[in-house]
Amino acid sequence: MENENKKINHIAIAVPDIKEAALKWQQALNMKKSEITILEEHGVKVVFLEFSNLKIELLEPLDNESPISKFLEKNPKGGMHHICFEVEKITETINSLKDKNINILGDGNPKIGAHDKPVVFIHPNDLSGTLVELEET
Ligand code: CO
């Protein structure tokens, strides 16, 4: 199996104020916190909080055009936004998803994500209303 040694990489949570949220998560669960970085291409500020087997990714929209700003309008206090699974070869995975009529968001091509690795998102309509990110590792 292509992805048998792969893991869930992170769970992402959209937040209205990333500084405040990062502090709260850090204090509540004694997590290690990364620096806040800006991902221009994804329209977000991002920070990672590390737990032993999982990272929590906090996302704050850069502006109203951000892909997560509508989500925050519906969930003003923030909320779970996506789950990121690691995959071996993202292009092969994309092709096999297309064969199964599972839709990729955007133009269907990988973008560079928060870890400088290629990522794509699967349409939530195709996976139980859940937004799933795939990251090549
Ligand atoms: Co993510």
Backbone and ligand atoms as CSV (ligand in chain L), in Angstrom:
chain,resi,resn,atom,element,x,y,z
A,1,MET,N,N,0.838,-1.216,0.000
A,1,MET,CA,C,0.000,0.000,0.000
A,1,MET,C,C,0.868,1.259,0.000
A,2,GLU,N,N,0.549,2.128,-0.903
A,2,GLU,CA,C,1.335,3.331,-1.136
A,2,GLU,C,C,1.517,4.194,0.125
A,3,ASN,N,N,0.466,4.325,0.918
A,3,ASN,CA,C,0.534,5.279,2.033
A,3,ASN,C,C,0.551,4.605,3.404
A,4,GLU,N,N,1.020,3.351,3.450
A,4,GLU,CA,C,0.855,2.628,4.716
A,4,GLU,C,C,1.680,3.183,5.871
A,5,ASN,N,N,2.808,3.823,5.584
A,5,ASN,CA,C,3.595,4.389,6.698
A,5,ASN,C,C,3.321,5.862,6.916
A,6,LYS,N,N,2.334,6.364,6.243
A,6,LYS,CA,C,2.057,7.786,6.351
A,6,LYS,C,C,1.111,8.066,7.511
A,7,LYS,N,N,1.073,9.336,7.897
A,7,LYS,CA,C,0.356,9.707,9.112
A,7,LYS,C,C,-0.577,10.879,8.832
A,8,ILE,N,N,-1.380,11.173,9.833
A,8,ILE,CA,C,-2.053,12.466,9.816
A,8,ILE,C,C,-0.984,13.483,10.167
A,9,ASN,N,N,-0.838,14.500,9.342
A,9,ASN,CA,C,0.202,15.496,9.585
A,9,ASN,C,C,-0.272,16.567,10.550
A,10,HIS,N,N,-1.471,17.109,10.294
A,10,HIS,CA,C,-1.998,18.109,11.227
A,10,HIS,C,C,-3.511,18.217,11.120
A,11,ILE,N,N,-4.085,18.824,12.127
A,11,ILE,CA,C,-5.487,19.218,12.110
A,11,ILE,C,C,-5.484,20.737,12.162
A,12,ALA,N,N,-6.247,21.358,11.265
A,12,ALA,CA,C,-6.223,22.818,11.173
A,12,ALA,C,C,-7.491,23.417,11.764
A,13,ILE,N,N,-7.290,24.521,12.474
A,13,ILE,CA,C,-8.387,25.223,13.117
A,13,ILE,C,C,-8.333,26.682,12.678
A,14,ALA,N,N,-9.445,27.171,12.172
A,14,ALA,CA,C,-9.520,28.578,11.769
A,14,ALA,C,C,-9.801,29.411,13.012
A,15,VAL,N,N,-9.095,30.525,13.134
A,15,VAL,CA,C,-9.251,31.386,14.323
A,15,VAL,C,C,-9.323,32.854,13.909
A,16,PRO,N,N,-10.050,33.675,14.686
A,16,PRO,CA,C,-10.117,35.092,14.341
A,16,PRO,C,C,-8.857,35.863,14.743
A,17,ASP,N,N,-8.139,35.398,15.775
A,17,ASP,CA,C,-6.946,36.101,16.262
A,17,ASP,C,C,-5.866,35.064,16.580
A,18,ILE,N,N,-4.917,34.942,15.674
A,18,ILE,CA,C,-3.956,33.834,15.758
A,18,ILE,C,C,-3.029,33.964,16.977
A,19,LYS,N,N,-2.664,35.179,17.346
A,19,LYS,CA,C,-1.759,35.370,18.494
A,19,LYS,C,C,-2.412,34.881,19.777
A,20,GLU,N,N,-3.659,35.342,19.946
A,20,GLU,CA,C,-4.407,34.983,21.142
A,20,GLU,C,C,-4.673,33.476,21.175
A,21,ALA,N,N,-5.098,32.931,20.036
A,21,ALA,CA,C,-5.421,31.503,19.971
A,21,ALA,C,C,-4.185,30.650,20.223
A,22,ALA,N,N,-3.051,31.033,19.640
A,22,ALA,CA,C,-1.825,30.243,19.802
A,22,ALA,C,C,-1.419,30.188,21.270
A,23,LEU,N,N,-1.542,31.315,21.951
A,23,LEU,CA,C,-1.211,31.362,23.383
A,23,LEU,C,C,-2.125,30.449,24.189
A,24,LYS,N,N,-3.407,30.509,23.880
A,24,LYS,CA,C,-4.371,29.682,24.610
A,24,LYS,C,C,-4.084,28.197,24.437
A,25,TRP,N,N,-3.828,27.798,23.181
A,25,TRP,CA,C,-3.535,26.381,22.929
A,25,TRP,C,C,-2.241,25.978,23.613
A,26,GLN,N,N,-1.243,26.836,23.529
A,26,GLN,CA,C,0.051,26.542,24.125
A,26,GLN,C,C,-0.086,26.340,25.632
A,27,GLN,N,N,-0.823,27.254,26.267
A,27,GLN,CA,C,-0.967,27.186,27.718
A,27,GLN,C,C,-1.852,26.018,28.141
A,28,ALA,N,N,-2.954,25.799,27.420
A,28,ALA,CA,C,-3.910,24.767,27.834
A,28,ALA,C,C,-3.290,23.374,27.786
A,29,LEU,N,N,-2.475,23.099,26.752
A,29,LEU,CA,C,-1.981,21.733,26.561
A,29,LEU,C,C,-0.458,21.635,26.595
A,30,ASN,N,N,0.200,22.714,27.071
A,30,ASN,CA,C,1.675,22.725,27.134
A,30,ASN,C,C,2.323,22.327,25.816
A,31,MET,N,N,1.848,22.924,24.747
A,31,MET,CA,C,2.366,22.568,23.433
A,31,MET,C,C,3.493,23.493,23.027
A,32,LYS,N,N,4.381,22.951,22.193
A,32,LYS,CA,C,5.451,23.750,21.614
A,32,LYS,C,C,4.879,24.560,20.453
A,33,LYS,N,N,5.247,25.840,20.397
A,33,LYS,CA,C,4.652,26.735,19.403
A,33,LYS,C,C,5.705,27.175,18.396
A,34,SER,N,N,5.334,27.177,17.104
A,34,SER,CA,C,6.238,27.707,16.076
A,34,SER,C,C,6.048,29.215,15.951
A,35,GLU,N,N,6.841,29.837,15.094
A,35,GLU,CA,C,6.632,31.253,14.784
A,35,GLU,C,C,5.398,31.391,13.884
A,36,ILE,N,N,4.714,32.525,13.987
A,36,ILE,CA,C,3.606,32.812,13.073
A,36,ILE,C,C,4.186,33.205,11.716
A,37,THR,N,N,3.714,32.544,10.649
A,37,THR,CA,C,4.193,32.910,9.315
A,37,THR,C,C,3.030,33.272,8.404
A,38,ILE,N,N,3.333,34.060,7.379
A,38,ILE,CA,C,2.316,34.485,6.419
A,38,ILE,C,C,2.459,33.658,5.157
A,39,LEU,N,N,1.346,33.029,4.734
A,39,LEU,CA,C,1.333,32.290,3.473
A,39,LEU,C,C,0.478,33.070,2.488
A,40,GLU,N,N,1.142,33.964,1.766
A,40,GLU,CA,C,0.485,34.869,0.825
A,40,GLU,C,C,-0.414,34.102,-0.157
A,41,GLU,N,N,0.128,33.030,-0.723
A,41,GLU,CA,C,-0.568,32.274,-1.769
A,41,GLU,C,C,-1.841,31.588,-1.251
A,42,HIS,N,N,-1.868,31.291,0.048
A,42,HIS,CA,C,-3.032,30.633,0.642
A,42,HIS,C,C,-3.939,31.623,1.385
A,43,GLY,N,N,-3.522,32.879,1.448
A,43,GLY,CA,C,-4.342,33.918,2.074
A,43,GLY,C,C,-4.477,33.789,3.581
A,44,VAL,N,N,-3.462,33.213,4.232
A,44,VAL,CA,C,-3.567,32.995,5.678
A,44,VAL,C,C,-2.267,33.299,6.423
A,45,LYS,N,N,-2.443,33.565,7.735
A,45,LYS,CA,C,-1.336,33.494,8.690
A,45,LYS,C,C,-1.440,32.132,9.338
A,46,VAL,N,N,-0.300,31.523,9.629
A,46,VAL,CA,C,-0.325,30.168,10.168
A,46,VAL,C,C,0.679,30.009,11.307
A,47,VAL,N,N,0.293,29.186,12.284
A,47,VAL,CA,C,1.216,28.822,13.359
A,47,VAL,C,C,0.955,27.356,13.691
A,48,PHE,N,N,2.010,26.640,14.074
A,48,PHE,CA,C,1.849,25.227,14.439
A,48,PHE,C,C,2.119,25.023,15.921
A,49,LEU,N,N,1.256,24.214,16.547
A,49,LEU,CA,C,1.452,23.803,17.930
A,49,LEU,C,C,1.690,22.309,17.911
A,50,GLU,N,N,2.778,21.894,18.537
A,50,GLU,CA,C,3.162,20.488,18.410
A,50,GLU,C,C,2.774,19.660,19.616
A,51,PHE,N,N,2.123,18.550,19.316
A,51,PHE,CA,C,1.817,17.525,20.284
A,51,PHE,C,C,2.659,16.325,19.858
A,52,SER,N,N,2.826,15.298,20.700
A,52,SER,CA,C,3.814,14.267,20.346
A,52,SER,C,C,3.490,13.571,19.026
A,53,ASN,N,N,2.228,13.318,18.731
A,53,ASN,CA,C,1.911,12.590,17.502
A,53,ASN,C,C,1.128,13.414,16.486
A,54,LEU,N,N,1.029,14.720,16.710
A,54,LEU,CA,C,0.155,15.516,15.844
A,54,LEU,C,C,0.468,17.000,16.000
A,55,LYS,N,N,0.304,17.727,14.918
A,55,LYS,CA,C,0.405,19.184,15.014
A,55,LYS,C,C,-0.991,19.788,14.874
A,56,ILE,N,N,-1.210,20.861,15.578
A,56,ILE,CA,C,-2.412,21.661,15.387
A,56,ILE,C,C,-1.973,22.901,14.607
A,57,GLU,N,N,-2.646,23.149,13.490
A,57,GLU,CA,C,-2.338,24.312,12.649
A,57,GLU,C,C,-3.427,25.353,12.899
A,58,LEU,N,N,-3.049,26.513,13.368
A,58,LEU,CA,C,-4.026,27.589,13.517
A,58,LEU,C,C,-3.917,28.507,12.313
A,59,LEU,N,N,-5.071,28.903,11.763
A,59,LEU,CA,C,-5.121,29.738,10.566
A,59,LEU,C,C,-5.927,30.993,10.820
A,60,GLU,N,N,-5.358,32.129,10.472
A,60,GLU,CA,C,-6.106,33.388,10.508
A,60,GLU,C,C,-6.117,33.963,9.100
A,61,PRO,N,N,-7.286,34.405,8.596
A,61,PRO,CA,C,-7.324,34.961,7.237
A,61,PRO,C,C,-6.506,36.251,7.135
A,62,LEU,N,N,-5.864,36.447,5.973
A,62,LEU,CA,C,-5.116,37.696,5.744
A,62,LEU,C,C,-6.073,38.848,5.435
A,63,ASP,N,N,-7.191,38.528,4.764
A,63,ASP,CA,C,-8.179,39.555,4.414
A,63,ASP,C,C,-9.508,38.872,4.076
A,64,ASN,N,N,-10.476,39.640,3.586
A,64,ASN,CA,C,-11.805,39.086,3.280
A,64,ASN,C,C,-11.819,38.137,2.083
A,65,GLU,N,N,-10.755,38.187,1.282
A,65,GLU,CA,C,-10.668,37.312,0.111
A,65,GLU,C,C,-10.096,35.940,0.477
A,66,SER,N,N,-9.644,35.797,1.700
A,66,SER,CA,C,-9.010,34.551,2.125
A,66,SER,C,C,-9.979,33.378,2.009
A,67,PRO,N,N,-9.467,32.197,1.617
A,67,PRO,CA,C,-10.340,31.022,1.520
A,67,PRO,C,C,-10.996,30.648,2.857
A,68,ILE,N,N,-10.475,31.142,3.974
A,68,ILE,CA,C,-11.096,30.776,5.253
A,68,ILE,C,C,-11.963,31.891,5.852
A,69,SER,N,N,-12.080,33.035,5.164
A,69,SER,CA,C,-12.850,34.124,5.780
A,69,SER,C,C,-14.351,33.822,5.854
A,70,LYS,N,N,-14.887,33.105,4.847
A,70,LYS,CA,C,-16.311,32.722,4.902
A,70,LYS,C,C,-16.569,31.746,6.044
A,71,PHE,N,N,-15.639,30.817,6.219
A,71,PHE,CA,C,-15.747,29.838,7.296
A,71,PHE,C,C,-15.813,30.550,8.651
A,72,LEU,N,N,-15.000,31.605,8.807
A,72,LEU,CA,C,-14.990,32.334,10.078
A,72,LEU,C,C,-16.236,33.192,10.268
A,73,GLU,N,N,-16.833,33.629,9.148
A,73,GLU,CA,C,-18.104,34.353,9.271
A,73,GLU,C,C,-19.165,33.446,9.889
A,74,LYS,N,N,-19.139,32.163,9.470
A,74,LYS,CA,C,-20.109,31.192,10.003
A,74,LYS,C,C,-19.724,30.706,11.390
A,75,ASN,N,N,-18.423,30.732,11.684
A,75,ASN,CA,C,-17.920,30.253,12.977
A,75,ASN,C,C,-17.041,31.335,13.599
A,76,PRO,N,N,-17.663,32.406,14.104
A,76,PRO,CA,C,-16.884,33.575,14.526
A,76,PRO,C,C,-15.854,33.303,15.627
A,77,LYS,N,N,-16.080,32.282,16.443
A,77,LYS,CA,C,-15.092,31.975,17.489
A,77,LYS,C,C,-13.986,31.060,16.990
A,78,GLY,N,N,-14.118,30.613,15.736
A,78,GLY,CA,C,-13.167,29.673,15.174
A,78,GLY,C,C,-13.773,28.287,15.138
A,79,GLY,N,N,-13.055,27.355,14.531
A,79,GLY,CA,C,-13.558,25.986,14.457
A,79,GLY,C,C,-12.651,25.118,13.625
A,80,MET,N,N,-12.900,23.801,13.693
A,80,MET,CA,C,-12.071,22.869,12.953
A,80,MET,C,C,-12.266,23.046,11.464
A,81,HIS,N,N,-11.197,23.213,10.722
A,81,HIS,CA,C,-11.271,23.564,9.312
A,81,HIS,C,C,-10.883,22.429,8.370
A,82,HIS,N,N,-9.756,21.764,8.611
A,82,HIS,CA,C,-9.391,20.617,7.774
A,82,HIS,C,C,-8.458,19.657,8.503
A,83,ILE,N,N,-8.361,18.452,7.919
A,83,ILE,CA,C,-7.419,17.437,8.400
A,83,ILE,C,C,-6.412,17.209,7.279
A,84,CYS,N,N,-5.137,17.149,7.637
A,84,CYS,CA,C,-4.105,16.950,6.612
A,84,CYS,C,C,-3.484,15.563,6.738
A,85,PHE,N,N,-3.597,14.780,5.661
A,85,PHE,CA,C,-3.005,13.442,5.583
A,85,PHE,C,C,-1.743,13.499,4.723
A,86,GLU,N,N,-0.738,12.751,5.148
A,86,GLU,CA,C,0.481,12.638,4.343
A,86,GLU,C,C,0.270,11.618,3.230
A,87,VAL,N,N,0.829,11.907,2.062
A,87,VAL,CA,C,0.820,10.936,0.969
A,87,VAL,C,C,2.230,10.817,0.389
A,88,GLU,N,N,2.459,9.674,-0.234
A,88,GLU,CA,C,3.785,9.361,-0.774
A,88,GLU,C,C,4.081,10.212,-2.012
A,89,LYS,N,N,3.194,10.117,-3.016
A,89,LYS,CA,C,3.419,10.809,-4.289
A,89,LYS,C,C,2.143,11.547,-4.647
A,90,ILE,N,N,2.181,12.863,-4.531
A,90,ILE,CA,C,0.942,13.623,-4.638
A,90,ILE,C,C,0.354,13.553,-6.052
A,91,THR,N,N,1.185,13.570,-7.089
A,91,THR,CA,C,0.655,13.536,-8.457
A,91,THR,C,C,-0.072,12.224,-8.722
A,92,GLU,N,N,0.513,11.111,-8.282
A,92,GLU,CA,C,-0.155,9.814,-8.429
A,92,GLU,C,C,-1.463,9.773,-7.652
A,93,THR,N,N,-1.432,10.346,-6.451
A,93,THR,CA,C,-2.647,10.372,-5.627
A,93,THR,C,C,-3.735,11.188,-6.318
A,94,ILE,N,N,-3.371,12.348,-6.876
A,94,ILE,CA,C,-4.339,13.198,-7.577
A,94,ILE,C,C,-4.954,12.435,-8.758
A,95,ASN,N,N,-4.105,11.755,-9.518
A,95,ASN,CA,C,-4.614,11.001,-10.668
A,95,ASN,C,C,-5.555,9.886,-10.238
A,96,SER,N,N,-5.212,9.204,-9.146
A,96,SER,CA,C,-6.082,8.113,-8.713
A,96,SER,C,C,-7.391,8.665,-8.151
A,97,LEU,N,N,-7.354,9.850,-7.536
A,97,LEU,CA,C,-8.602,10.477,-7.062
A,97,LEU,C,C,-9.494,10.846,-8.247
A,98,LYS,N,N,-8.872,11.377,-9.303
A,98,LYS,CA,C,-9.642,11.741,-10.511
A,98,LYS,C,C,-10.322,10.516,-11.095
A,99,ASP,N,N,-9.596,9.384,-11.126
A,99,ASP,CA,C,-10.176,8.129,-11.621
A,99,ASP,C,C,-11.393,7.716,-10.799
A,100,LYS,N,N,-11.389,8.078,-9.518
A,100,LYS,CA,C,-12.498,7.704,-8.624
A,100,LYS,C,C,-13.566,8.802,-8.558
A,101,ASN,N,N,-13.462,9.798,-9.450
A,101,ASN,CA,C,-14.394,10.933,-9.468
A,101,ASN,C,C,-14.441,11.699,-8.159
A,102,ILE,N,N,-13.285,11.781,-7.489
A,102,ILE,CA,C,-13.176,12.605,-6.277
A,102,ILE,C,C,-12.499,13.907,-6.686
A,103,ASN,N,N,-13.139,15.025,-6.336
A,103,ASN,CA,C,-12.706,16.320,-6.863
A,103,ASN,C,C,-11.666,17.009,-5.986
A,104,ILE,N,N,-10.693,17.604,-6.676
A,104,ILE,CA,C,-9.664,18.414,-6.021
A,104,ILE,C,C,-10.082,19.875,-6.156
A,105,LEU,N,N,-9.880,20.659,-5.108
A,105,LEU,CA,C,-10.232,22.086,-5.173
A,105,LEU,C,C,-9.260,22.853,-6.070
A,106,GLY,N,N,-9.712,24.006,-6.550
A,106,GLY,CA,C,-8.869,24.876,-7.362
A,106,GLY,C,C,-8.624,24.277,-8.736
A,107,ASP,N,N,-7.416,24.490,-9.282
A,107,ASP,CA,C,-7.137,24.009,-10.643
A,107,ASP,C,C,-6.706,22.539,-10.661
A,108,GLY,N,N,-6.705,21.906,-9.498
A,108,GLY,CA,C,-6.368,20.486,-9.444
A,108,GLY,C,C,-4.880,20.203,-9.336
A,109,ASN,N,N,-4.079,21.273,-9.359
A,109,ASN,CA,C,-2.630,21.088,-9.250
A,109,ASN,C,C,-2.142,21.426,-7.850
A,110,PRO,N,N,-1.076,20.761,-7.382
A,110,PRO,CA,C,-0.561,21.045,-6.036
A,110,PRO,C,C,0.006,22.456,-5.912
A,111,LYS,N,N,-0.178,23.029,-4.730
A,111,LYS,CA,C,0.477,24.296,-4.376
A,111,LYS,C,C,1.477,23.994,-3.269
A,112,ILE,N,N,2.375,24.927,-3.031
A,112,ILE,CA,C,3.327,24.723,-1.934
A,112,ILE,C,C,2.684,25.167,-0.620
A,113,GLY,N,N,2.656,24.260,0.351
A,113,GLY,CA,C,1.979,24.516,1.622
A,113,GLY,C,C,2.907,25.042,2.704
A,114,ALA,N,N,2.414,24.989,3.941
A,114,ALA,CA,C,3.113,25.590,5.079
A,114,ALA,C,C,4.452,24.926,5.386
A,115,HIS,N,N,4.644,23.692,4.962
A,115,HIS,CA,C,5.921,23.022,5.235
A,115,HIS,C,C,6.824,22.993,4.011
A,116,ASP,N,N,6.555,23.917,3.044
A,116,ASP,CA,C,7.315,23.966,1.790
A,116,ASP,C,C,7.214,22.668,1.003
A,117,LYS,N,N,6.091,21.981,1.154
A,117,LYS,CA,C,5.859,20.735,0.414
A,117,LYS,C,C,4.558,20.875,-0.368
A,118,PRO,N,N,4.422,20.132,-1.501
A,118,PRO,CA,C,3.207,20.268,-2.303
A,118,PRO,C,C,1.957,19.749,-1.582
A,119,VAL,N,N,0.890,20.523,-1.678
A,119,VAL,CA,C,-0.384,20.140,-1.050
A,119,VAL,C,C,-1.544,20.348,-2.032
A,120,VAL,N,N,-2.606,19.557,-1.839
A,120,VAL,CA,C,-3.885,19.807,-2.508
A,120,VAL,C,C,-5.000,19.570,-1.497
A,121,PHE,N,N,-6.181,20.089,-1.832
A,121,PHE,CA,C,-7.341,19.889,-0.972
A,121,PHE,C,C,-8.411,19.119,-1.739
A,122,ILE,N,N,-9.026,18.135,-1.064
A,122,ILE,CA,C,-10.135,17.375,-1.651
A,122,ILE,C,C,-11.428,18.117,-1.338
A,123,HIS,N,N,-12.332,18.157,-2.311
A,123,HIS,CA,C,-13.601,18.851,-2.100
A,123,HIS,C,C,-14.387,18.212,-0.953
A,124,PRO,N,N,-14.856,19.034,0.011
A,124,PRO,CA,C,-15.572,18.473,1.166
A,124,PRO,C,C,-16.834,17.687,0.780
A,125,ASN,N,N,-17.437,18.021,-0.349
A,125,ASN,CA,C,-18.632,17.260,-0.778
A,125,ASN,C,C,-18.306,15.794,-1.030
A,126,ASP,N,N,-17.045,15.517,-1.314
A,126,ASP,CA,C,-16.654,14.145,-1.649
A,126,ASP,C,C,-16.177,13.342,-0.447
A,127,LEU,N,N,-16.019,14.009,0.713
A,127,LEU,CA,C,-15.560,13.282,1.910
A,127,LEU,C,C,-16.354,13.721,3.139
A,128,SER,N,N,-17.642,13.392,3.138
A,128,SER,CA,C,-18.486,13.562,4.333
A,128,SER,C,C,-18.506,14.986,4.875
A,129,GLY,N,N,-18.410,15.969,3.969
A,129,GLY,CA,C,-18.462,17.360,4.417
A,129,GLY,C,C,-17.200,17.816,5.118
A,130,THR,N,N,-16.131,17.025,4.990
A,130,THR,CA,C,-14.866,17.348,5.673
A,130,THR,C,C,-13.826,17.770,4.651
A,131,LEU,N,N,-13.194,18.900,4.901
A,131,LEU,CA,C,-12.127,19.354,4.024
A,131,LEU,C,C,-10.848,18.593,4.365
A,132,VAL,N,N,-10.277,17.916,3.373
A,132,VAL,CA,C,-9.072,17.110,3.585
A,132,VAL,C,C,-7.932,17.665,2.738
A,133,GLU,N,N,-6.814,17.913,3.403
A,133,GLU,CA,C,-5.593,18.343,2.733
A,133,GLU,C,C,-4.671,17.135,2.588
A,134,LEU,N,N,-4.025,17.037,1.448
A,134,LEU,CA,C,-3.019,15.992,1.249
A,134,LEU,C,C,-1.666,16.671,1.098
A,135,GLU,N,N,-0.691,16.174,1.822
A,135,GLU,CA,C,0.658,16.748,1.744
A,135,GLU,C,C,1.649,15.661,1.371
A,136,GLU,N,N,2.464,15.942,0.358
A,136,GLU,CA,C,3.503,14.985,-0.021
A,136,GLU,C,C,4.657,15.101,0.963
A,137,THR,N,N,5.050,13.980,1.546
A,137,THR,CA,C,6.149,14.045,2.527
A,137,THR,C,C,7.270,13.075,2.141
L,1,CO,CO,CO,-3.172,22.501,6.555
